[in-house]
Amino acid sequence: MGAKLTIPALLVTLMLASGPPAYTQEGAEGAYTIERTESGSRFIQRLTWPWNEYVYRYEAVIEKSDGIGNYKEVLRESTENNYITVSLEPGQYRYQISVYNLLDKFEYAMDRIDFTVYEAFEPELSGFYPAMFFLDEDTRWVLTVSGRNLFAESELYLKNGERIILPERYLPEAVGERARLVFNERLLIPGVYSLHIKNPGGLEAAATDFTIAYRKPFDLNLSLGYAPLFPAMGFLFDLFDDTVYPLGAYGQLSFVPFKRSWGFLGIEAAADWVYLEKSGDDYKAKAHLTDARLSMVYQKYLPNRIMAFNFRLGGGLSSVLGLYFEYPERTTESKNSLVPSANGGLSFMWFIRKPFFMEIGANYIQVFSPDRPLPGFIRPFAGAGRQF
């Protein structure tokens, strides 16, 4: 007979004088407000029902169960509005709305509605370890948090302005006093963050000054080693056509100033040398092939942080130096040539003991010389280096 009572997902609380814990009924956030007091946090919930313009006032009665089927009145409130605000202790409750007409005479009572107020806990963060993640050194992205009321239902995350980083896994430990946050390296962005926790019901806490950074603003990688040459297409001067020229060496220096979670970017200067020799029926040809290159380099470390792949692409100059022919009766004058070249390559670095590493890889060098077809070479290499 009349309008039915409707309430939002209910969340009402009463903070005890000692501070946490507070009390809350399960429900949707936004259906309540949290009032901060000297004794702690207090949830205030609004109970609403449909408005009727012909009603003079409403009377709301809230009763609490003793657990064995008996109810005791804990609140009676008269209002001209279609709502009241309450803050209750945990327990099982019911309430009923009585309607009074414009003559202030009792008209009817709505059906009783049962609800439960559940316990909510105020979280507390007392510390975390480590204080920093170094993206160019750390091998595990685990943040250990200590405090109170850290539960499986708690939400923990890092925040910097509008940026929020959620952990990949949240592992509560030690009965609500400790938890471990496991992060995905790809989501970590340098900056100074605050650590936030939010428990069911909306109670929150935060701790500041957790830093994500690179220990070094840039890397210098210097390596030297062995680098033979394998002709892949064409031959220099249509002359040096052996399948391999084993006597060679290389050196390279990379400068890597751009460090991001998806990889590092830099530039690399490199030089190769190989000794060329070709024997014919009545002659012997000798020369030195050198390459000087400048490349863009992309570096991607594996999760263990001691291994990385390097991808490079660039260009430079190739030169044949001291080319001469030896005949039985004479030796020709040496000749030199200089032509542009392009290169690309891949290598693998392994830091056996930082800052020292081993590196293996291969480059392809395309030479733009007058010879046809254009000569192209594969330069595998293996060496050792140091990171500065």
C-alpha positions as CSV (number, residue, x, y, z in Angstrom):
1,M,0.0,0.0,0.0
2,G,2.1,3.0,-1.0
3,A,5.6,3.4,-2.0
4,K,8.2,0.7,-1.3
5,L,11.4,1.6,0.5
6,T,14.5,1.5,-1.6
7,I,18.1,1.9,-0.3
8,P,21.4,2.0,-2.0
9,A,24.1,-0.6,-1.3
10,L,24.5,0.2,2.4
11,L,27.7,1.1,4.1
12,V,27.5,2.5,7.6
13,T,30.3,2.6,10.2
14,L,31.2,3.7,13.7
15,M,34.8,4.3,14.6
16,L,35.8,3.2,18.1
17,A,37.6,5.7,20.3
18,S,40.8,3.7,20.0
19,G,41.0,4.4,16.2
20,P,41.0,1.3,13.9
21,P,39.1,-0.9,13.3
22,A,36.0,0.8,11.8
23,Y,32.8,-1.0,10.8
24,T,31.2,-1.2,7.4
25,Q,28.4,-3.0,5.6
26,E,29.2,-4.4,2.2
27,G,28.1,-2.0,-0.5
28,A,28.9,0.2,-3.4
29,E,31.4,3.0,-2.8
30,G,29.8,6.4,-3.3
31,A,26.7,5.5,-1.2
32,Y,28.5,6.7,1.9
33,T,30.9,9.4,3.2
34,I,33.9,9.0,5.5
35,E,34.3,11.5,8.2
36,R,37.7,12.0,9.7
37,T,37.7,12.6,13.5
38,E,40.4,12.8,16.2
39,S,39.5,9.2,17.3
40,G,39.6,7.8,13.7
41,S,37.4,7.5,10.6
42,R,33.6,7.3,10.7
43,F,31.4,6.1,7.9
44,I,28.1,7.9,7.4
45,Q,25.4,6.3,5.3
46,R,22.3,7.8,3.9
47,L,19.1,5.7,3.9
48,T,16.6,6.9,1.3
49,W,13.1,6.0,0.1
50,P,10.8,7.4,-2.5
51,W,9.5,11.0,-2.1
52,N,5.8,11.6,-1.7
53,E,4.5,15.2,-1.8
54,Y,1.4,14.3,0.3
55,V,3.4,13.1,3.2
56,Y,4.0,15.4,6.2
57,R,6.7,13.4,7.8
58,Y,8.4,10.0,8.0
59,E,9.5,8.1,11.1
60,A,12.4,5.7,10.7
61,V,13.0,3.0,13.3
62,I,16.2,0.9,13.3
63,E,16.4,-2.3,15.4
64,K,19.4,-4.5,16.2
65,S,19.3,-8.2,16.5
66,D,20.8,-10.0,19.5
67,G,21.7,-13.0,17.4
68,I,18.9,-15.3,18.6
69,G,15.9,-13.7,17.0
70,N,15.2,-10.8,19.3
71,Y,15.5,-7.2,18.2
72,K,16.1,-4.0,20.3
73,E,15.4,-0.5,19.1
74,V,18.6,1.5,18.6
75,L,17.4,4.5,16.7
76,R,14.0,6.3,16.1
77,E,14.1,9.5,14.0
78,S,11.4,11.7,12.5
79,T,12.1,13.6,9.4
80,E,10.4,15.6,6.7
81,N,12.9,14.4,4.2
82,N,12.9,11.1,2.4
83,Y,16.2,10.1,4.0
84,I,18.2,9.9,7.2
85,T,21.9,9.5,7.9
86,V,23.2,6.9,10.3
87,S,26.4,5.5,11.7
88,L,26.1,2.1,13.3
89,E,28.1,-0.6,15.0
90,P,28.6,-3.9,13.3
91,G,25.7,-6.4,13.6
92,Q,22.4,-7.6,12.1
93,Y,19.7,-4.9,11.7
94,R,16.3,-4.2,10.4
95,Y,14.5,-0.9,9.9
96,Q,11.0,0.3,9.0
97,I,9.6,3.6,7.7
98,S,6.2,4.9,9.0
99,V,4.3,7.4,6.9
100,Y,2.3,10.3,8.4
101,N,-0.1,12.3,6.2
102,L,-0.5,16.1,5.9
103,L,-2.6,16.1,9.1
104,D,0.3,14.4,10.9
105,K,-1.7,11.3,11.3
106,F,-0.2,7.8,10.9
107,E,-1.0,6.5,7.4
108,Y,0.8,3.2,6.9
109,A,4.2,1.5,7.6
110,M,6.4,0.2,4.9
111,D,7.8,-3.4,5.1
112,R,10.7,-4.0,7.4
113,I,14.1,-4.3,5.6
114,D,17.0,-6.4,7.0
115,F,20.6,-5.3,6.6
116,T,24.0,-6.2,8.0
117,V,26.8,-4.0,9.0
118,Y,30.2,-5.6,8.5
119,E,33.6,-4.8,10.1
120,A,36.0,-2.7,8.1
121,F,39.7,-2.1,9.0
122,E,41.7,1.1,8.7
123,P,44.9,0.2,7.0
124,E,48.3,1.5,8.1
125,L,51.6,1.6,6.3
126,S,54.6,1.6,8.5
127,G,57.3,1.1,5.9
128,F,58.5,-0.6,2.7
129,Y,61.6,-2.2,1.3
130,P,63.5,-1.4,-0.9
131,A,63.2,2.4,-1.0
132,M,64.1,2.4,-4.7
133,F,64.0,0.3,-7.9
134,F,67.0,0.7,-10.1
135,L,65.8,-0.3,-13.6
136,D,69.4,-0.8,-14.9
137,E,70.4,-3.1,-12.0
138,D,67.6,-4.8,-10.1
139,T,66.7,-8.3,-11.1
140,R,63.4,-8.7,-9.1
141,W,60.7,-6.0,-9.0
142,V,59.3,-7.0,-5.5
143,L,58.3,-4.4,-3.0
144,T,57.8,-5.7,0.6
145,V,55.3,-3.6,2.6
146,S,54.8,-3.7,6.4
147,G,51.9,-2.2,8.4
148,R,48.5,-3.2,9.8
149,N,45.4,-4.6,8.2
150,L,46.9,-5.6,4.9
151,F,44.4,-8.2,3.6
152,A,43.9,-10.2,0.4
153,E,41.0,-7.8,-0.4
154,S,43.2,-4.7,0.0
155,E,44.2,-2.6,-3.1
156,L,47.8,-1.5,-3.2
157,Y,49.4,0.6,-5.9
158,L,52.0,3.2,-6.7
159,K,50.9,6.7,-7.7
160,N,52.7,9.7,-9.2
161,G,50.3,12.5,-10.1
162,E,47.8,10.9,-12.5
163,R,50.0,7.9,-13.1
164,I,49.1,4.7,-11.3
165,I,51.1,1.5,-11.4
166,L,49.3,-1.6,-10.2
167,P,51.3,-4.7,-9.1
168,E,51.2,-7.8,-11.2
169,R,50.7,-9.9,-8.1
170,Y,49.8,-9.0,-4.5
171,L,50.9,-11.5,-1.9
172,P,49.6,-10.8,1.7
173,E,51.7,-12.3,4.5
174,A,52.1,-12.4,8.3
175,V,48.3,-12.1,9.1
176,G,47.8,-8.6,7.7
177,E,51.1,-7.2,8.8
178,R,53.2,-7.7,5.7
179,A,52.7,-8.0,2.0
180,R,54.8,-8.4,-1.2
181,L,54.0,-6.5,-4.4
182,V,55.4,-8.0,-7.6
183,F,55.6,-5.5,-10.5
184,N,55.9,-6.0,-14.2
185,E,59.1,-4.3,-15.4
186,R,57.4,-3.0,-18.6
187,L,55.1,-0.9,-16.5
188,L,57.7,0.7,-14.3
189,I,58.4,4.4,-15.3
190,P,61.1,6.5,-13.6
191,G,59.7,8.9,-11.0
192,V,59.0,9.5,-7.3
193,Y,55.9,7.7,-6.2
194,S,53.6,7.3,-3.1
195,L,52.5,3.9,-2.0
196,H,48.7,3.7,-1.5
197,I,46.5,1.1,0.2
198,K,42.7,1.0,0.1
199,N,40.7,-1.5,2.1
200,P,37.1,-2.5,1.4
201,G,34.8,0.3,2.5
202,G,37.1,3.0,1.3
203,L,39.6,3.4,4.2
204,E,43.0,4.4,2.9
205,A,46.5,5.1,3.9
206,A,49.7,6.2,2.0
207,A,53.4,6.2,2.4
208,T,55.6,8.6,0.3
209,D,59.0,8.7,-1.4
210,F,59.3,5.4,-3.3
211,T,61.6,6.0,-6.2
212,I,62.0,4.3,-9.6
213,A,65.2,5.4,-11.4
214,Y,68.3,4.4,-13.3
215,R,71.4,4.3,-11.2
216,K,73.5,5.6,-14.1
217,P,72.2,8.3,-16.5
218,F,74.0,6.7,-19.4
219,D,76.2,3.7,-20.3
220,L,79.4,3.5,-22.2
221,N,80.1,0.0,-23.6
222,L,83.6,-0.7,-25.0
223,S,84.4,-4.0,-26.6
224,L,87.2,-5.5,-28.7
225,G,87.6,-8.9,-30.3
226,Y,87.9,-11.2,-33.3
227,A,85.9,-10.7,-36.5
228,P,86.5,-12.7,-39.6
229,L,84.8,-11.9,-43.0
230,F,82.5,-14.0,-45.1
231,P,81.7,-12.6,-48.6
232,A,77.9,-12.9,-49.0
233,M,77.5,-11.4,-52.5
234,G,79.9,-9.9,-55.1
235,F,83.7,-9.6,-54.6
236,L,86.0,-6.7,-54.3
237,F,87.6,-5.9,-57.6
238,D,86.2,-9.3,-58.8
239,L,89.3,-10.6,-57.1
240,F,88.9,-11.6,-53.5
241,D,86.4,-14.5,-53.9
242,D,87.4,-16.9,-51.1
243,T,84.6,-18.2,-48.9
244,V,86.2,-16.8,-45.7
245,Y,89.0,-14.4,-44.6
246,P,89.8,-15.5,-41.1
247,L,92.3,-12.8,-40.0
248,G,90.3,-9.9,-38.7
249,A,89.5,-7.8,-35.6
250,Y,86.9,-5.3,-34.5
251,G,86.4,-2.6,-31.9
252,Q,83.2,-0.7,-30.9
253,L,82.1,1.9,-28.4
254,S,78.4,2.6,-27.7
255,F,76.9,5.6,-25.8
256,V,73.5,4.8,-24.4
257,P,71.8,7.8,-22.8
258,F,68.1,7.0,-23.4
259,K,66.8,4.4,-20.9
260,R,63.2,3.3,-20.8
261,S,61.3,0.3,-19.6
262,W,60.9,-0.9,-23.2
263,G,64.6,-0.7,-23.9
264,F,67.7,1.5,-24.2
265,L,68.7,3.7,-27.2
266,G,72.0,5.1,-28.1
267,I,74.7,5.5,-30.8
268,E,77.6,3.3,-31.6
269,A,80.9,3.9,-33.3
270,A,82.7,0.8,-34.6
271,A,85.7,-0.2,-36.8
272,D,86.6,-3.5,-38.4
273,W,89.7,-4.7,-40.0
274,V,90.4,-7.8,-42.1
275,Y,93.5,-9.0,-44.0
276,L,92.7,-10.0,-47.6
277,E,95.0,-12.3,-49.6
278,K,94.4,-14.1,-53.0
279,S,96.8,-16.4,-54.8
280,G,96.7,-17.0,-58.6
281,D,98.9,-19.0,-60.9
282,D,101.6,-16.4,-61.2
283,Y,100.6,-13.7,-58.7
284,K,99.6,-13.0,-55.2
285,A,97.2,-10.1,-54.2
286,K,97.2,-8.6,-50.7
287,A,95.1,-5.8,-49.1
288,H,93.5,-4.6,-45.9
289,L,89.8,-4.0,-45.8
290,T,88.6,-1.6,-43.1
291,D,85.2,-0.3,-42.1
292,A,84.3,2.7,-40.0
293,R,80.6,2.9,-39.0
294,L,78.2,5.0,-37.0
295,S,75.0,3.3,-36.0
296,M,71.9,3.7,-33.9
297,V,71.7,0.9,-31.3
298,Y,68.7,-0.5,-29.4
299,Q,69.5,-2.5,-26.3
300,K,67.1,-4.8,-24.6
301,Y,68.0,-6.4,-21.3
302,L,66.6,-9.8,-20.2
303,P,64.8,-10.0,-16.9
304,N,68.0,-11.2,-15.2
305,R,69.6,-7.8,-16.0
306,I,73.0,-9.5,-16.8
307,M,72.1,-10.3,-20.4
308,A,71.1,-8.1,-23.3
309,F,70.4,-8.1,-27.0
310,N,71.8,-5.3,-29.2
311,F,70.3,-4.3,-32.5
312,R,72.1,-1.8,-34.7
313,L,71.6,0.0,-38.0
314,G,73.7,2.6,-39.6
315,G,76.2,3.5,-42.2
316,G,79.8,4.5,-42.8
317,L,82.8,4.1,-45.0
318,S,84.7,1.0,-46.3
319,S,88.2,1.3,-47.6
320,V,90.6,-1.1,-49.3
321,L,94.1,-0.1,-48.2
322,G,97.5,-1.1,-49.6
323,L,96.2,-3.3,-52.4
324,Y,99.1,-4.6,-54.5
325,F,100.1,-7.6,-56.6
326,E,103.2,-9.7,-56.3
327,Y,104.6,-11.2,-59.5
328,P,107.7,-13.3,-59.8
329,E,109.6,-10.5,-61.5
330,R,108.0,-7.4,-59.8
331,T,105.6,-5.9,-57.2
332,T,103.0,-3.3,-58.2
333,E,102.4,-0.1,-56.4
334,S,99.8,-0.2,-53.7
335,K,96.4,1.4,-54.3
336,N,93.7,2.7,-51.9
337,S,90.0,3.1,-52.3
338,L,87.2,4.6,-50.2
339,V,83.5,3.9,-50.7
340,P,80.3,4.4,-48.7
341,S,78.6,1.4,-46.9
342,A,75.5,0.5,-44.8
343,N,75.3,-2.0,-42.1
344,G,72.9,-3.7,-39.7
345,G,73.6,-6.3,-37.0
346,L,72.6,-8.2,-33.9
347,S,74.7,-9.2,-30.9
348,F,74.3,-10.7,-27.4
349,M,76.0,-9.4,-24.3
350,W,76.6,-11.4,-21.2
351,F,77.9,-9.7,-18.1
352,I,80.0,-12.4,-16.6
353,R,81.0,-10.1,-13.8
354,K,79.9,-6.5,-13.9
355,P,81.2,-4.3,-15.4
356,F,82.9,-6.8,-17.7
357,F,81.0,-8.7,-20.4
358,M,81.4,-11.0,-23.3
359,E,79.7,-10.3,-26.6
360,I,79.0,-12.3,-29.7
361,G,77.1,-11.3,-32.8
362,A,77.2,-10.6,-36.5
363,N,77.0,-7.6,-38.8
364,Y,76.1,-7.4,-42.4
365,I,77.9,-4.7,-44.4
366,Q,76.8,-3.6,-47.8
367,V,79.5,-1.8,-49.8
368,F,78.6,0.6,-52.6
369,S,81.6,0.2,-54.8
370,P,82.0,0.2,-58.6
371,D,82.1,-3.6,-58.6
372,R,79.0,-5.5,-59.8
373,P,77.2,-7.1,-58.2
374,L,77.7,-4.8,-55.2
375,P,79.8,-6.6,-52.6
376,G,78.2,-7.5,-49.3
377,F,79.9,-9.1,-46.3
378,I,78.9,-11.0,-43.2
379,R,81.1,-10.1,-40.2
380,P,80.6,-12.4,-37.2
381,F,82.4,-11.3,-34.1
382,A,83.2,-12.4,-30.6
383,G,85.0,-10.3,-28.0
384,A,85.1,-8.9,-24.5
385,G,84.3,-5.5,-23.1
386,R,83.7,-3.3,-20.2
387,Q,80.8,-1.0,-19.3
388,F,81.6,2.4,-17.8
